[in-house]
Amino acid sequence: MIKALINNIEIEVKEGTSILDAAKTIGIKIPTLCYHPDLRATAACGICVVQIDSMGGKCVRACVTPLENKMVIKTHSNELHQVRRATLELILSAHPNECLTCLRNQSCELQQLAADFGINEIDFEYMLKRVGEDASTKSVVLYPDKCIKCGRCLVACQEMQDVHALTFLNRGFDTVFAPSANTLKESPCVDCGQCAAHCPVGAIYEYDQTAVLWEALSDKNKYTVVQIAPAVRVAIGEAFGFEVGTNITGKLYAALRRLGFDQIFDTNFGADLTIMEEASEFVQRYAHGKGLIPMITTCCPAWVLYMEEYYTDMLDHFSSAKSPHQMLGAMAKTYFAEKTEIEASKIYTVSIMPCTAKKNEIDKNEDMHSSGYQDVDLVITSRELARMIKQAGIDLNSLEDETADSILGEYTGAGTIFGATGGVMEAALRTAVYFATGENLEKVEFENVRGLEGVKETSVTVGGKEVRLAIAHGLKNVKHVLTKVRESIKNGGEPVYHFIEIMACPGGCVGGGGQPYGINDEIRAKRAKGLYQEDAECNIRASHENPYIQQLYKEFLGEPLGDKAHKLLHTHYKPKSKYNI
């Protein structure tokens, strides 16, 4: 522990604590722009500059300077104010004046700082360099004209996600961020959207398709069906003033009906369906030796793409089960169409997702057309839906809760927890134990798979046998897990794990690249808590006990992993040749 003075307030913190973090502990806010709690501090912007009076008034950047014993620090003064203001004016002199037409209007960190400092004119020559947009991936859009060179996107992409799709080109005033190939589509990008989630301005954002959806909703020849992902319900409320983690499922159903959707379903039902197939597949592999161990989950399309690019030797370890929203899309255009006698060709399926990668998943391969049509027609993110609700003049706060439509809207607690890291694993175990032993668990919670630790390793006993588990979230943590798997395969011994869950985004889907801005671990934890709370309050908490799932198999699908289920609910994977090393 070390002691110092900040603004004449004595403080005691652990050695190595930055001045920025130390000041926070006593309620002092030092302005920042390039800093983000998820990422390594880079000191790129210079807004967080402070004076060290005990060193003759030396100015340092608070985000990267550790507090030292007996330091005397001043965080706010007229001199510091002028330095910060000049820095902001320099940044603004190379930034387009397009606030009113920017998707980040009123959620832009640069805009907020300019307002805080009362900047209404700039004393520097305007130096904007036009580069143009890159929308080649159809998941996220790069707009380097608005880049402020903070480096957040690069640190998120290269260090947090270990993808390296973005880089800086040139030097000085000519510096610009760009894909590491000619276009973002040609780069190693996996569509995760963490660059957009961490960008402080409008230089990276989701590929907006709200205009496409408005057109579909007004088309009288389309029967519009919508589903909402588990993580959306505990995050989207932040855009309307709800406390972080508030579950507003019922209000969302009501809002979607007011937007004009003909049928409201829930991806949680698809999650229950995924568990029926995935748990069956795991039991078949583990208990009957039909398939490779460990089995790896495949609900996350960014992770699937990453695996296909970098871990092609692991493809046979992937579960073949489709992700929940793809399964529900297939059921909407087959089972639901058959039950309601609505022509499948007229059904237009929309998924509200926390994820930008889902935008491309819907047309990944021929398996996503298993109904005879494209199973899911459109994906929009939580942020896009929030804008549509506001555009429609819907007062979300005042809406009474409504329910989803049967037969594809009823779900269990297991379906809900899919949105948090460890949730897919926990949901699968609840049903896999039943499939393996014929007995339901008395206690369905698996606390050891929960939480925000980057890699969690644990084991459970099923039918007297040990099942070794690994859960990783954030792609940088994949290497640790899969290196162990490769070594165990090479050595020919017992598998180091039997079952692995991986989510590309830190925290899982609650921290997805299409969720409301301002993400950090505190917010991830609160969103996850909202999901676990709903799970605890559900009357049915295991997917195989969902009566609507049971009815679906009895009337339509037959048995899990059967021919019809395999055709509609499963997929395949193949190496991406340009990255097949």
VENGI-V245080 format. One record per residue. SS is DSSP state (A for helix, B for strand, O for the rest). PHI is phi in degrees with one decimal (NA if undefined). D_FIRST is the distance of its C-alpha to the first C-alpha in whole Angstrom. Layout:
SS | PHI | D_FIRST
SS | PHI | D_FIRST
This chain:
O | NA | 0
B | -127.9 | 4
B | -117.6 | 7
B | -155.2 | 10
B | -115.1 | 14
B | -121.6 | 16
O | 52.6 | 19
O | 66.4 | 19
B | -105.9 | 16
B | -73.3 | 13
B | -137.5 | 10
B | -130.9 | 6
B | -138.8 | 5
O | -68.9 | 4
O | -59.3 | 5
O | 96.9 | 9
O | -67.1 | 10
B | -70.8 | 13
A | -59.3 | 14
A | -60.2 | 16
A | -70.4 | 14
A | -63.9 | 12
A | -62.9 | 15
A | -61.3 | 17
O | -66.7 | 14
O | -116.0 | 16
O | 76.5 | 19
O | -104.8 | 20
O | -100.6 | 22
O | -96.2 | 22
O | -63.5 | 25
O | -138.8 | 25
O | -137.3 | 28
O | -85.7 | 28
O | -77.5 | 24
O | -145.5 | 25
O | -61.7 | 22
O | -74.2 | 24
O | -118.0 | 24
O | -62.0 | 23
O | -68.1 | 22
O | -115.7 | 25
O | 58.0 | 25
O | -73.3 | 28
O | -91.9 | 29
O | 83.3 | 27
O | -69.1 | 27
O | -86.5 | 24
B | -60.0 | 24
B | -134.5 | 22
B | -105.5 | 22
B | -104.2 | 19
A | -63.5 | 21
A | -73.2 | 19
A | -120.8 | 21
O | 73.6 | 24
O | 82.4 | 24
B | -58.7 | 23
B | -96.5 | 24
B | -136.5 | 22
B | -93.6 | 21
O | -67.8 | 19
O | -71.0 | 19
O | -117.1 | 18
O | -97.9 | 16
B | -73.1 | 12
O | -68.1 | 10
O | -116.8 | 10
O | -57.8 | 9
O | 67.3 | 11
O | -63.7 | 13
B | -120.4 | 16
B | -121.2 | 17
B | -117.8 | 21
O | -99.3 | 21
O | -140.9 | 25
O | -160.9 | 28
A | -63.0 | 31
A | -62.3 | 31
A | -63.9 | 28
A | -60.8 | 31
A | -67.4 | 33
A | -62.4 | 31
A | -64.1 | 31
A | -63.9 | 34
A | -63.7 | 36
A | -62.6 | 34
A | -62.7 | 35
A | -64.3 | 38
A | -61.9 | 38
A | -62.2 | 37
A | -67.8 | 40
A | -68.3 | 43
O | -115.2 | 43
O | -121.4 | 42
O | -67.2 | 46
O | -87.4 | 46
O | -126.0 | 47
A | -57.1 | 45
A | -69.2 | 48
A | -109.9 | 49
O | -100.6 | 45
O | -63.7 | 44
O | -92.1 | 41
O | -54.7 | 42
O | 75.5 | 40
O | -130.8 | 37
O | -97.3 | 37
A | -70.5 | 33
A | -67.5 | 35
A | -60.0 | 37
A | -65.9 | 35
A | -65.0 | 33
A | -60.7 | 36
A | -68.8 | 37
A | -60.0 | 34
O | -92.0 | 35
O | 61.9 | 38
O | -81.8 | 40
O | -120.4 | 44
O | -154.1 | 45
O | -121.8 | 43
O | -86.7 | 44
O | -106.0 | 44
O | -63.8 | 47
O | -73.1 | 47
O | -127.6 | 46
O | -65.7 | 46
O | -111.4 | 47
O | -87.5 | 49
O | -116.7 | 49
O | 99.9 | 50
B | -88.0 | 49
B | -127.1 | 48
O | -111.2 | 49
O | -65.3 | 50
O | -81.2 | 48
O | 62.7 | 50
O | -121.5 | 46
B | -127.1 | 44
B | -117.7 | 45
B | -95.2 | 44
B | -132.9 | 44
A | -59.5 | 43
A | -55.4 | 45
A | -97.7 | 42
O | -66.1 | 39
O | -109.0 | 36
O | 60.0 | 35
O | -75.3 | 31
O | 84.0 | 31
A | -58.4 | 30
A | -62.9 | 33
A | -67.4 | 33
A | -65.5 | 30
A | -62.5 | 31
A | -72.8 | 34
A | -82.7 | 33
A | -99.3 | 29
A | -75.2 | 29
O | -107.4 | 33
O | 56.5 | 34
O | -106.1 | 37
O | 64.5 | 37
O | -88.9 | 40
B | -121.3 | 39
B | -153.2 | 38
B | -98.6 | 38
B | -114.7 | 42
O | 68.4 | 43
O | -140.4 | 40
A | 60.2 | 40
A | -67.5 | 42
A | -89.2 | 44
O | -61.1 | 41
B | -148.3 | 41
B | -85.2 | 40
B | -158.5 | 42
B | -64.4 | 43
O | -81.6 | 43
O | -139.5 | 47
O | -60.3 | 49
O | -132.7 | 49
O | -63.5 | 46
O | -64.1 | 48
O | -83.5 | 49
O | -83.5 | 45
O | -76.1 | 43
O | -51.3 | 42
O | -112.1 | 42
O | 69.8 | 42
O | -67.2 | 39
O | 79.4 | 38
A | -67.4 | 35
A | -62.0 | 35
A | -67.6 | 37
A | -65.6 | 34
A | -106.1 | 32
O | -69.3 | 34
O | -80.8 | 33
O | -127.5 | 37
O | -98.8 | 40
O | -82.7 | 40
B | -141.2 | 40
B | -152.9 | 42
B | -68.3 | 44
O | -69.9 | 47
O | -78.2 | 49
O | -125.5 | 52
A | -64.5 | 52
A | -64.0 | 56
A | -63.5 | 57
A | -71.0 | 56
A | -58.0 | 58
A | -64.5 | 61
A | -64.2 | 61
A | -66.0 | 60
O | -93.5 | 63
O | -86.3 | 65
O | -69.5 | 68
O | -88.2 | 69
O | -107.4 | 65
B | -101.8 | 64
B | -88.0 | 60
B | -119.3 | 58
B | -127.0 | 54
B | -136.1 | 51
B | -117.3 | 48
O | -72.9 | 45
A | -53.7 | 42
A | -73.4 | 39
A | -64.2 | 41
A | -65.5 | 42
A | -105.6 | 38
O | -126.5 | 37
A | -63.1 | 40
A | -59.9 | 40
A | -61.0 | 37
A | -73.7 | 40
A | -123.4 | 41
O | 89.6 | 39
O | -73.5 | 38
O | -63.3 | 35
O | -54.6 | 33
O | 90.9 | 34
O | -67.1 | 37
O | -87.2 | 40
O | -117.4 | 43
A | -51.9 | 46
A | -61.4 | 49
A | -68.6 | 48
A | -65.4 | 48
A | -55.6 | 51
A | -63.1 | 53
A | -64.1 | 52
A | -65.5 | 53
A | -65.8 | 56
A | -68.4 | 57
A | -69.6 | 56
O | 114.9 | 59
O | -68.7 | 58
O | -81.7 | 61
B | -145.9 | 59
B | -110.7 | 55
B | -112.4 | 54
B | -139.6 | 51
A | -61.9 | 49
A | -57.7 | 47
A | -62.4 | 51
A | -61.3 | 51
A | -65.5 | 48
A | -60.4 | 49
A | -67.3 | 52
A | -58.3 | 50
A | -63.4 | 49
A | -57.3 | 52
A | -78.7 | 53
A | -68.7 | 49
A | -64.8 | 49
A | -62.6 | 53
A | -64.0 | 52
A | -65.2 | 49
A | -61.8 | 51
A | -62.7 | 54
A | -72.0 | 52
A | -76.0 | 50
A | -87.6 | 53
A | -117.6 | 56
O | 69.5 | 54
O | -98.6 | 56
O | 127.5 | 53
O | -78.3 | 50
O | -115.1 | 47
O | -77.2 | 44
B | -94.0 | 45
B | -119.2 | 43
O | -69.4 | 43
O | -135.4 | 45
O | -74.3 | 44
O | -101.0 | 42
A | -66.9 | 44
A | -66.0 | 42
A | -65.9 | 41
A | -59.5 | 44
A | -64.5 | 45
A | -61.4 | 42
A | -61.8 | 43
A | -64.7 | 47
A | -88.3 | 45
A | -116.1 | 43
O | -129.3 | 44
A | -64.3 | 47
A | -72.5 | 48
A | -103.5 | 46
A | -59.9 | 49
A | -73.1 | 51
A | -86.8 | 47
B | -67.9 | 47
O | -64.2 | 49
O | -86.3 | 52
B | -66.7 | 51
O | -67.6 | 51
O | -73.2 | 48
A | -56.1 | 49
A | -70.5 | 50
A | -70.2 | 52
A | -62.7 | 54
A | -66.8 | 54
A | -59.1 | 56
A | -64.7 | 58
A | -68.5 | 59
A | -63.4 | 60
A | -95.5 | 63
A | -125.0 | 64
A | -60.6 | 64
A | -64.5 | 63
A | -60.7 | 66
A | -66.8 | 68
A | -67.9 | 68
A | -99.8 | 68
O | 59.4 | 71
O | -94.7 | 69
O | -63.2 | 70
A | -59.0 | 67
A | -65.2 | 67
A | -92.9 | 67
B | -78.2 | 63
B | -116.3 | 61
B | -99.6 | 57
B | -124.8 | 54
B | -112.3 | 50
B | -95.3 | 48
B | -123.8 | 45
O | -83.6 | 41
O | -131.3 | 41
O | -81.5 | 43
O | -66.9 | 44
A | -63.9 | 46
A | -61.7 | 49
A | -95.1 | 50
A | -59.6 | 50
O | -65.2 | 53
O | -129.8 | 55
O | -63.5 | 53
O | -157.7 | 56
A | -64.5 | 60
A | -65.9 | 58
A | -82.4 | 57
A | -123.0 | 60
O | -68.0 | 61
O | -80.3 | 63
O | 99.3 | 65
O | -134.3 | 64
O | -66.7 | 60
O | -63.8 | 58
O | -118.2 | 56
O | -85.7 | 57
B | -155.4 | 54
B | -122.7 | 50
B | -124.3 | 48
B | -87.3 | 44
A | -56.5 | 43
A | -64.9 | 42
A | -65.2 | 46
A | -63.2 | 47
A | -58.7 | 45
A | -65.3 | 47
A | -65.9 | 50
A | -61.0 | 50
A | -69.0 | 49
A | -62.0 | 52
O | -80.7 | 54
O | 70.8 | 53
O | -89.7 | 52
O | -86.7 | 50
A | -59.0 | 48
A | -62.1 | 46
A | -91.5 | 50
O | -72.1 | 51
O | -78.3 | 52
O | -63.5 | 51
O | -125.6 | 53
O | -110.2 | 54
O | -75.7 | 54
O | -91.2 | 58
O | -77.4 | 59
O | -109.0 | 59
O | -117.9 | 56
O | -121.2 | 54
O | -89.6 | 53
O | -142.0 | 50
O | -110.0 | 48
A | -61.4 | 44
A | -61.9 | 44
A | -66.0 | 45
A | -65.3 | 43
A | -75.6 | 39
A | -55.1 | 41
A | -75.1 | 38
O | -114.1 | 35
O | -57.5 | 34
O | 91.0 | 35
A | -68.5 | 38
A | -64.0 | 41
A | -59.6 | 40
A | -63.8 | 40
A | -62.9 | 43
A | -65.1 | 45
A | -64.1 | 44
A | -57.8 | 45
A | -90.4 | 48
A | -61.7 | 48
A | -61.2 | 48
A | -66.0 | 51
A | -64.1 | 53
A | -81.9 | 52
A | -115.2 | 53
O | 79.8 | 55
O | -124.5 | 53
O | -81.2 | 50
O | -72.0 | 47
O | -74.4 | 46
O | -119.3 | 43
O | -92.8 | 42
O | -78.4 | 38
O | -120.8 | 37
A | -61.7 | 33
A | -67.0 | 32
A | -95.9 | 33
O | -93.2 | 31
O | 106.4 | 28
O | -101.0 | 26
O | -60.6 | 25
O | -57.9 | 27
B | -130.7 | 29
B | -118.5 | 30
B | -123.6 | 32
B | -155.4 | 34
B | -147.3 | 37
B | -134.0 | 40
B | -105.6 | 43
B | -125.4 | 46
O | 58.5 | 49
O | 81.6 | 48
B | -114.7 | 47
B | -79.7 | 43
B | -117.7 | 42
B | -91.9 | 39
B | -121.9 | 38
B | -139.5 | 35
B | -128.9 | 34
B | -130.1 | 33
B | -139.3 | 32
O | 83.3 | 31
A | -65.6 | 34
A | -64.4 | 31
A | -86.5 | 31
A | -64.3 | 34
A | -56.3 | 34
A | -58.3 | 32
A | -72.4 | 35
A | -75.7 | 38
A | -63.5 | 37
A | -61.5 | 37
A | -64.3 | 40
A | -60.5 | 42
A | -64.9 | 41
A | -67.2 | 42
A | -67.3 | 45
A | -62.4 | 46
A | -79.3 | 46
O | 71.6 | 48
O | -93.7 | 46
O | -64.4 | 45
O | -58.7 | 43
O | -68.6 | 40
O | -135.8 | 40
O | -105.8 | 43
B | -144.2 | 42
B | -129.1 | 39
B | -112.1 | 38
B | -132.3 | 37
B | -121.8 | 37
O | -67.2 | 36
O | -91.6 | 34
O | -56.6 | 30
O | 88.6 | 31
A | 83.7 | 34
A | -65.9 | 37
A | -61.1 | 35
A | -106.0 | 33
O | -62.9 | 36
O | -69.4 | 37
O | -109.5 | 40
O | -82.7 | 38
O | -53.2 | 37
O | -69.7 | 34
O | 95.4 | 31
O | -69.5 | 29
O | -158.8 | 26
A | -65.4 | 25
A | -63.1 | 25
A | -69.6 | 28
A | -57.2 | 29
A | -63.5 | 28
A | -69.4 | 30
A | -64.4 | 33
A | -62.1 | 33
A | -60.0 | 33
A | -61.8 | 36
A | -70.9 | 38
A | -65.4 | 37
A | -67.1 | 38
A | -64.2 | 41
A | -56.6 | 41
A | -63.3 | 41
A | -89.9 | 43
O | -72.4 | 46
O | -70.1 | 49
O | -117.6 | 49
O | -124.2 | 46
O | -127.3 | 48
A | -58.1 | 50
A | -69.6 | 53
A | -95.1 | 53
O | -67.3 | 54
A | -62.8 | 57
A | -74.2 | 58
A | -67.5 | 56
A | -60.0 | 59
A | -64.7 | 62
A | -60.0 | 61
A | -69.8 | 61
A | -66.6 | 64
A | -87.4 | 66
A | -135.4 | 65
A | -86.4 | 63
O | 84.7 | 64
O | -101.3 | 61
O | -55.3 | 58
O | 71.6 | 58
O | -71.2 | 62
A | -59.5 | 64
A | -69.5 | 64
A | -61.9 | 60
A | -65.7 | 59
A | -64.8 | 61
A | -93.5 | 60
A | -116.8 | 56
B | -124.7 | 55
O | -143.1 | 55
O | -138.0 | 54
O | -133.6 | 52
O | -147.3 | 53
O | -64.1 | 51
O | -88.2 | 51
A | -59.4 | 53
A | -70.6 | 51
A | -117.2 | 48
O | -80.7 | 49
O | -87.5 | 48
